[in-house]
Amino acid sequence: MKRTKTLIATMAVGVLALGLAACSTPAEAMDTGDTSADTSPVVASVETTTMALGSQQGGGYGHRGGNGTAMADPAMNLPAAGEVDEQEIADLLWMREEEKLARDVYLTLGEMWDLPVFTQISQSEQHHMDSVLVLLDRYGLEDPVGDNEVGVFTNPDLQALYDELVARGSESAAEALLVGGAIEEIDIRDLEDALARTDNADIQQVYQGLENGSEHHLQAFSRMYEQVTGEAYTPQYLDQATYDAIMANSTGHGQGGHGAQNGHGGQQGGHGGQGGQGGHGNQGNHGGQGGHGNQGQDCNLNG
């Protein structure tokens, strides 16, 4: 597709020279006796920041809370199915593989750099894939993912994009975090376009849920990048105003997730800490008591 070829070309030109590659070594090097990898300031900073974000943000990295209560699934309680045209079908097939791309890149970079944030968000992307599959089944569409393994795609444009993203993320841990941000920005933009092309309420519900999850993921990658590098995250595919609005939707880093009583996770969360009553928070952005996870133990980022 034309849009993806443009993205690939943009990414190739836009790889940032962060000057961090020399002090960041992929996780494989840690098994070869190269002790320099163990003291990488970037990797160490990422690990420290991940733990800090867990304790500060209420540990809202879960599709399930500590009590096993499932978070809202975009594909639950769907309105009645309508009829789909060729464009809507193309968008559904694209979204199914685009969510797989996000999952696969995060799994690959997570193994390469041993960064928990990738493992956590990859689990969320699996939920996103499953939500789109519900729609494919509803409309009798053949699943383009099938039995494809990690890193294998039916759509050649997505295959090329995956290869480009993994190569870029292999340069340094900081660059890998930028790749995570880029994926979420691309996903948000594609979901907005697809939403404008459908009037089916069930498809809209799923797409809106996926977009909400991608916004949370972008917030996580952006803040992680800034805390690790000390540099401001600059949006790569979204305009500045859209990016600023997304970041403004997650206020503060207080006790309860993204802000006390306003976030994703409990009042004293962390990775497996006391989930409390935060969740999508008392008086929080998403309203309501409850929330996701008394004792939030599971750790894939909200979405």
Secondary structure by P-SEA (a helix, b strand, c coil): caaaaaaaaaaaacccccccccccccccccccccccccccaaaaaaaaaaaaaaaaacccccccccccccccccccccccbbbbcaaaaaaaaaaaaaaaaaaaaaaaaaaacccaaaaaaaaaaaaaaaaaaaaaaaaccccccccccccccccaaaaaaaaaaaaaaaccaaaaaaaaaaaaaaaaaaaaaaaaacccaaaaaaaaaaaaaaaaaaaaaaaaaaaacccccccccccaaaaaaaaaacccccccccccccccccccccccccccccccccccccccccccccccccccccc
